[in-house]
Amino acid sequence: MAGIYLHIPFCKQACNYCNFHFSTSLKQKESLLAALYREIELQQHWLNDAKVDTIYIGGGTPSLLSVDELRRLIDHLVDNFKLEQLREFTLEANPDDLSGKYLKQLKGTLVNRLSVGIQSFREEDLRYMNRAHTAQQSDYALKAAQDNGFSNLSIDLIYGTPGMTDAAWLENINKMASLAIPHFSAYALTVEEGTALHFAINKKAATPVDEAQSARQAKLLMQASTQLGYEQYEISNYSLPGCYAVHNTSYWQGVAYLGLGPSAHSYNGAEIRQWNIANNALYIRSINNGVVPFEMEELSSTQQLNEYLMTSLRTMWGCDLNWIDQRWGGEVRRRILRLSQPYREEQKLTLQEDKLVLTPTGKLFADGIAASLFSE
């Protein structure tokens, strides 16, 4: 099985914290969609004709596309890939795009899951982040989606926003649960270099992020989500039992996927990673000339091991030492066991049936712990 990711690089307005590839001008939308249709044709054999079980349309803001535009995109996918065993087809959407009419039409397509960029149910947070929607629109969009048959919903939430008290953060979590949302992703607000938020903080035009607040609210999130019946199956992802995101889980488990569109990444499930150019005009021009504009890297065996350590430790299934033994050998397994011993003594890692699994405390140090186990 394999996955497909499509990147739609357009937004109504720029969120000040975002460093993804996007444009707030829609002038090139028609030309870019035509190029995307052509790239689908050019890349139809990249997955070696594997059956595709997940598709994810992200961005940007894919819900800026009309349902007719989405249908044409889906038709091209159907014509060029094996989708007979498709299980999950996710569309990222902003609340202000999800009208009742749009959702009713969308229900008639292959899309069966929505990932809605809520970020917060509080107006103060939305204004700080320069979001295009309001808290009222969030509430309406989620209820309208459910009314139109979209029970498989995910939302994004952000914590650590200046001015968000711990009580307010818990209100956000409880609000999400009260709406019967089966899956959510939660991220600490991060100030990425080069973003509008980065410049505003440097100019003292915006309140800086408090790392202590973010760490505290991460702990509150883990506690509250467990009490509400959610599983933290990956560092930033939570779901009710059995409601895991199939597409994203495939990323963490090393399944092959094809990325289509400007800035989209692909992975062949083994040693090859590639990524398309993050420039709309150059992407369109190259595709029109019949050439997919990408860069590629071939991962060494050591890089593949380190990547496995990083991704597997982020999940509740952990790092399988038996798999490491089979793939990289007994000496590597013994080395990782030896290096992990201090973290097990500190109760940041546990060893469960030959799998290293982060504890709730360990999850706060996930990247550092994984890096300390890397091979050079």
VEXDREN-2710 file (C-alpha; in Angstrom, 1 decimal):
% VEXDREN-2710
k/r/px/py/pz
1/MET/0.0/0.0/0.0
2/ALA/1.1/3.6/-0.5
3/GLY/-0.1/7.2/0.0
4/ILE/-0.5/10.3/-2.1
5/TYR/-0.1/13.9/-0.8
6/LEU/-1.2/16.9/-2.9
7/HIS/-0.1/20.4/-1.9
8/ILE/-2.4/23.3/-2.7
9/PRO/-0.3/26.5/-2.2
10/PHE/-3.0/29.2/-1.7
11/CYS/-4.4/31.0/1.3
12/LYS/-6.8/33.9/1.8
13/GLN/-4.4/35.6/4.2
14/ALA/-1.1/34.7/5.9
15/CYS/-1.2/33.3/9.4
16/ASN/1.7/35.1/11.1
17/TYR/3.3/31.9/12.4
18/CYS/3.2/29.8/9.2
19/ASN/6.3/28.9/7.3
20/PHE/4.7/26.5/4.8
21/HIS/4.9/27.3/1.1
22/PHE/1.8/29.3/0.0
23/SER/0.7/32.4/-1.8
24/THR/-2.1/34.8/-0.9
25/SER/-2.6/35.6/-4.6
26/LEU/-4.9/33.3/-6.5
27/LYS/-3.9/34.6/-10.0
28/GLN/-2.0/31.4/-10.8
29/LYS/-4.6/29.0/-9.4
30/GLU/-6.0/27.9/-12.8
31/SER/-2.5/27.4/-14.2
32/LEU/-1.2/25.6/-11.2
33/LEU/-4.2/23.2/-11.1
34/ALA/-3.5/22.4/-14.8
35/ALA/0.1/21.7/-13.9
36/LEU/-0.9/19.5/-11.0
37/TYR/-3.2/17.5/-13.4
38/ARG/-0.1/17.1/-15.7
39/GLU/2.2/16.1/-12.8
40/ILE/-0.3/13.4/-11.8
41/GLU/0.1/12.0/-15.3
42/LEU/3.9/12.3/-15.3
43/GLN/4.2/10.6/-11.9
44/GLN/1.7/7.8/-12.3
45/HIS/4.3/5.1/-12.1
46/TRP/6.5/6.6/-9.3
47/LEU/4.9/4.3/-6.7
48/ASN/5.6/1.3/-9.0
49/ASP/1.9/0.8/-9.5
50/ALA/1.3/0.1/-5.8
51/LYS/-2.3/0.3/-4.6
52/VAL/-3.1/3.6/-2.9
53/ASP/-5.0/3.5/0.4
54/THR/-4.7/7.1/1.6
55/ILE/-4.8/10.5/-0.1
56/TYR/-4.3/13.8/1.7
57/ILE/-4.8/17.2/0.2
58/GLY/-3.0/19.8/2.2
59/GLY/-1.6/23.3/1.9
60/GLY/-2.0/26.2/2.0
61/THR/-5.8/26.0/2.1
62/PRO/-7.2/23.3/-0.2
63/SER/-10.8/24.3/0.7
64/LEU/-10.2/27.4/-1.4
65/LEU/-10.8/25.1/-4.4
66/SER/-14.4/24.8/-5.6
67/VAL/-15.9/21.3/-5.4
68/ASP/-15.9/21.2/-9.2
69/GLU/-12.1/21.8/-9.1
70/LEU/-11.7/19.1/-6.5
71/ARG/-13.7/16.7/-8.6
72/ARG/-11.5/17.3/-11.6
73/LEU/-8.4/16.7/-9.4
74/ILE/-10.0/13.5/-8.1
75/ASP/-10.8/12.3/-11.6
76/HIS/-7.2/12.6/-12.6
77/LEU/-6.1/10.6/-9.5
78/VAL/-8.7/7.9/-10.3
79/ASP/-7.5/7.7/-13.9
80/ASN/-3.8/7.4/-13.1
81/PHE/-3.5/5.5/-9.8
82/LYS/-4.9/2.3/-8.3
83/LEU/-7.5/3.6/-5.8
84/GLU/-9.7/0.5/-5.5
85/GLN/-8.6/0.0/-1.9
86/LEU/-8.7/3.6/-0.8
87/ARG/-9.5/3.9/2.9
88/GLU/-9.0/7.5/3.8
89/PHE/-9.2/10.7/1.7
90/THR/-8.5/13.8/3.8
91/LEU/-9.1/17.4/2.8
92/GLU/-7.6/20.2/4.9
93/ALA/-10.1/23.0/5.3
94/ASN/-10.5/26.3/7.0
95/PRO/-13.7/26.9/9.0
96/ASP/-14.7/30.0/6.9
97/ASP/-14.8/27.9/3.7
98/LEU/-17.1/25.1/5.1
99/SER/-20.6/26.4/4.2
100/GLY/-23.5/24.0/4.3
101/LYS/-23.7/24.1/0.5
102/TYR/-20.0/23.3/0.1
103/LEU/-20.1/20.4/2.5
104/LYS/-23.2/18.9/0.9
105/GLN/-21.5/19.0/-2.5
106/LEU/-18.2/17.7/-1.0
107/LYS/-20.0/14.7/0.4
108/GLY/-20.6/13.5/-3.1
109/THR/-16.9/13.1/-3.8
110/LEU/-14.3/10.6/-2.6
111/VAL/-13.4/12.9/0.3
112/ASN/-14.3/11.1/3.5
113/ARG/-12.3/12.9/6.2
114/LEU/-11.8/16.6/7.0
115/SER/-8.9/18.2/8.8
116/VAL/-10.1/21.6/10.0
117/GLY/-7.7/24.3/11.0
118/ILE/-9.5/25.5/14.1
119/GLN/-6.3/26.4/16.1
120/SER/-8.3/27.9/18.9
121/PHE/-12.0/28.5/19.9
122/ARG/-10.9/31.9/21.4
123/GLU/-11.1/35.1/19.5
124/GLU/-8.1/36.5/21.2
125/ASP/-5.9/33.7/20.0
126/LEU/-7.2/33.9/16.5
127/ARG/-6.4/37.6/16.3
128/TYR/-2.9/37.1/17.7
129/MET/-2.3/34.4/14.9
130/ASN/-3.9/36.5/12.2
131/ARG/-6.4/33.7/11.3
132/ALA/-9.0/34.4/8.7
133/HIS/-11.9/32.8/10.6
134/THR/-13.8/33.6/13.8
135/ALA/-14.6/31.4/16.8
136/GLN/-18.2/31.4/15.7
137/GLN/-17.3/30.1/12.3
138/SER/-15.4/27.3/13.9
139/ASP/-18.4/26.1/15.8
140/TYR/-20.7/26.4/12.8
141/ALA/-18.3/24.6/10.5
142/LEU/-17.8/21.5/12.7
143/LYS/-21.5/21.1/13.4
144/ALA/-22.3/21.6/9.7
145/ALA/-19.7/19.0/8.7
146/GLN/-21.3/16.5/11.1
147/ASP/-24.8/17.3/9.9
148/ASN/-23.6/16.6/6.3
149/GLY/-22.3/13.2/7.2
150/PHE/-18.6/13.9/7.9
151/SER/-18.1/12.0/11.2
152/ASN/-14.4/11.4/10.5
153/LEU/-13.1/14.8/11.6
154/SER/-9.8/16.1/12.8
155/ILE/-9.0/19.6/14.0
156/ASP/-5.7/21.4/14.8
157/LEU/-5.2/23.2/18.1
158/ILE/-2.3/25.5/19.1
159/TYR/-1.2/26.1/22.7
160/GLY/1.3/28.4/24.2
161/THR/-0.2/31.5/22.6
162/PRO/0.6/34.6/24.6
163/GLY/-2.4/35.5/26.8
164/MET/-3.8/32.0/26.9
165/THR/-4.1/30.9/30.5
166/ASP/-4.0/27.3/31.5
167/ALA/-7.7/27.5/32.2
168/ALA/-8.4/28.9/28.8
169/TRP/-6.3/26.1/27.2
170/LEU/-8.4/23.5/29.1
171/GLU/-11.5/25.2/27.9
172/ASN/-10.3/24.7/24.3
173/ILE/-9.7/21.0/24.9
174/ASN/-13.1/20.5/26.6
175/LYS/-14.8/22.4/23.8
176/MET/-13.3/20.1/21.2
177/ALA/-14.4/17.1/23.2
178/SER/-17.9/18.4/23.6
179/LEU/-18.2/18.6/19.9
180/ALA/-17.4/14.9/19.6
181/ILE/-14.3/15.4/17.5
182/PRO/-12.7/11.9/17.2
183/HIS/-9.2/13.1/16.3
184/PHE/-7.1/16.2/16.9
185/SER/-3.5/17.5/16.5
186/ALA/-2.1/19.9/19.0
187/TYR/1.1/21.9/18.6
188/ALA/3.0/24.5/20.7
189/LEU/3.1/27.9/19.0
190/THR/6.6/28.0/17.5
191/VAL/8.2/31.2/16.2
192/GLU/9.9/30.2/12.9
193/GLU/12.6/32.4/11.5
194/GLY/11.4/34.5/8.6
195/THR/7.7/34.5/9.5
196/ALA/5.6/37.6/10.2
197/LEU/5.4/36.6/13.9
198/HIS/9.2/36.4/14.1
199/PHE/9.6/39.9/12.7
200/ALA/6.8/41.3/14.9
201/ILE/8.4/39.9/18.0
202/ASN/11.8/41.2/17.1
203/LYS/10.3/44.7/16.6
204/LYS/8.4/44.3/19.9
205/ALA/5.1/44.6/18.0
206/ALA/3.9/41.2/19.3
207/THR/4.2/39.5/22.7
208/PRO/6.9/36.7/22.6
209/VAL/6.1/33.1/23.3
210/ASP/6.8/31.8/26.8
211/GLU/8.5/28.4/26.6
212/ALA/7.6/27.6/30.2
213/GLN/3.9/28.2/29.4
214/SER/4.1/25.9/26.4
215/ALA/5.7/23.1/28.4
216/ARG/3.1/23.5/31.2
217/GLN/0.3/23.4/28.7
218/ALA/1.7/20.4/27.0
219/LYS/1.5/18.5/30.3
220/LEU/-2.0/19.7/30.9
221/LEU/-2.9/18.5/27.4
222/MET/-1.6/15.0/28.1
223/GLN/-3.5/14.8/31.4
224/ALA/-6.8/16.2/30.1
225/SER/-6.9/14.2/26.9
226/THR/-6.4/10.9/28.8
227/GLN/-9.3/11.9/31.1
228/LEU/-11.5/12.6/28.1
229/GLY/-10.7/9.2/26.5
230/TYR/-8.2/10.2/23.9
231/GLU/-5.0/8.3/23.1
232/GLN/-1.8/10.2/22.5
233/TYR/-0.7/7.9/19.7
234/GLU/2.0/10.3/18.4
235/ILE/3.6/13.3/20.1
236/SER/1.3/15.8/18.5
237/ASN/-1.7/13.6/17.6
238/TYR/-4.6/12.4/19.7
239/SER/-7.6/10.2/18.9
240/LEU/-10.4/8.3/20.3
241/PRO/-9.6/4.5/20.2
242/GLY/-9.5/3.3/16.6
243/CYS/-9.7/6.8/15.1
244/TYR/-6.0/7.2/14.1
245/ALA/-5.1/9.2/11.0
246/VAL/-4.3/6.4/8.6
247/HIS/-2.3/8.7/6.2
248/ASN/-0.1/10.3/8.8
249/THR/0.4/7.0/10.6
250/SER/1.9/5.7/7.4
251/TYR/4.4/8.5/7.4
252/TRP/5.6/7.5/10.9
253/GLN/5.7/3.8/9.9
254/GLY/7.9/4.4/6.8
255/VAL/5.3/3.6/4.1
256/ALA/5.9/4.9/0.6
257/TYR/4.1/8.1/-0.5
258/LEU/4.1/10.4/-3.5
259/GLY/4.0/14.2/-3.1
260/LEU/2.4/16.2/-5.9
261/GLY/2.5/20.0/-6.2
262/PRO/5.0/22.7/-5.4
263/SER/7.1/21.9/-2.2
264/ALA/5.5/18.4/-1.9
265/HIS/7.8/15.7/-0.6
266/SER/7.9/12.0/-1.6
267/TYR/9.5/8.9/-0.1
268/ASN/9.9/5.5/-1.7
269/GLY/9.7/3.5/1.5
270/ALA/13.4/2.7/1.5
271/GLU/16.3/5.0/0.7
272/ILE/15.0/7.7/-1.7
273/ARG/13.5/11.1/-0.7
274/GLN/12.6/13.8/-3.1
275/TRP/10.9/17.2/-2.9
276/ASN/9.4/19.5/-5.6
277/ILE/10.6/23.1/-6.0
278/ALA/8.8/25.5/-3.6
279/ASN/8.1/28.2/-6.3
280/ASN/4.7/28.2/-8.1
281/ALA/5.8/30.0/-11.3
282/LEU/8.9/27.7/-11.8
283/TYR/6.8/24.6/-10.9
284/ILE/4.2/25.5/-13.5
285/ARG/6.8/26.3/-16.2
286/SER/8.7/23.1/-15.6
287/ILE/5.7/20.9/-15.6
288/ASN/4.4/22.5/-18.8
289/ASN/7.7/21.4/-20.4
290/GLY/7.1/17.9/-19.2
291/VAL/9.6/17.9/-16.4
292/VAL/8.9/17.4/-12.7
293/PRO/11.2/20.0/-10.9
294/PHE/12.5/18.1/-7.9
295/GLU/15.6/17.5/-5.8
296/MET/16.5/14.1/-4.4
297/GLU/18.6/12.5/-1.7
298/GLU/19.6/8.9/-1.2
299/LEU/19.6/8.0/2.5
300/SER/22.4/5.9/3.8
301/SER/21.7/2.9/6.0
302/THR/22.7/5.0/9.1
303/GLN/20.4/7.8/8.0
304/GLN/17.5/5.3/7.6
305/LEU/18.2/4.0/11.1
306/ASN/18.3/7.5/12.7
307/GLU/15.1/8.4/10.9
308/TYR/13.4/5.2/12.2
309/LEU/14.5/6.1/15.7
310/MET/13.1/9.6/15.4
311/THR/9.7/8.7/14.0
312/SER/9.1/5.5/15.9
313/LEU/9.8/7.0/19.3
314/ARG/7.2/9.7/18.6
315/THR/4.5/7.0/18.5
316/MET/2.8/5.0/21.2
317/TRP/4.0/1.8/19.4
318/GLY/7.6/2.8/20.1
319/CYS/10.9/1.7/18.6
320/ASP/11.0/-2.1/17.8
321/LEU/14.4/-3.5/18.9
322/ASN/13.7/-6.8/17.1
323/TRP/13.2/-4.9/13.8
324/ILE/16.5/-3.0/14.4
325/ASP/18.2/-6.3/15.0
326/GLN/16.8/-7.7/11.8
327/ARG/17.5/-4.6/9.7
328/TRP/20.8/-3.2/11.2
329/GLY/22.2/-6.1/13.3
330/GLY/22.6/-7.1/16.9
331/GLU/25.4/-4.7/17.7
332/VAL/23.3/-1.7/16.8
333/ARG/20.5/-3.2/19.0
334/ARG/22.8/-3.6/21.9
335/ARG/24.2/-0.1/21.5
336/ILE/20.7/1.5/21.5
337/LEU/19.8/-0.5/24.6
338/ARG/23.0/0.7/26.4
339/LEU/22.4/4.3/25.4
340/SER/18.8/4.2/26.4
341/GLN/19.5/2.9/29.9
342/PRO/19.9/6.3/31.6
343/TYR/16.5/7.4/30.2
344/ARG/14.9/4.2/31.5
345/GLU/16.3/4.8/34.9
346/GLU/15.0/8.4/34.8
347/GLN/11.6/6.9/33.8
348/LYS/11.6/8.8/30.5
349/LEU/11.7/5.5/28.5
350/THR/10.2/2.1/29.2
351/LEU/11.1/-1.3/27.6
352/GLN/7.9/-3.1/26.7
353/GLU/8.1/-6.4/24.8
354/ASP/11.4/-5.4/23.1
355/LYS/10.0/-2.0/22.3
356/LEU/11.3/1.3/23.6
357/VAL/8.4/3.6/24.4
358/LEU/8.5/7.2/25.8
359/THR/6.7/7.9/29.1
360/PRO/4.6/11.0/29.5
361/THR/7.6/12.7/30.9
362/GLY/9.9/11.4/28.1
363/LYS/7.5/12.8/25.5
364/LEU/8.6/16.3/26.6
365/PHE/12.1/15.5/25.6
366/ALA/11.4/13.3/22.6
367/ASP/13.7/14.9/20.0
368/GLY/16.6/15.0/22.4
369/ILE/16.2/11.4/23.5
370/ALA/16.0/10.2/19.9
371/ALA/19.0/12.2/18.8
372/SER/21.1/10.8/21.7
373/LEU/20.4/7.3/20.3
374/PHE/21.5/8.1/16.8
375/SER/24.4/6.4/15.0
376/GLU/27.0/8.6/13.4
END
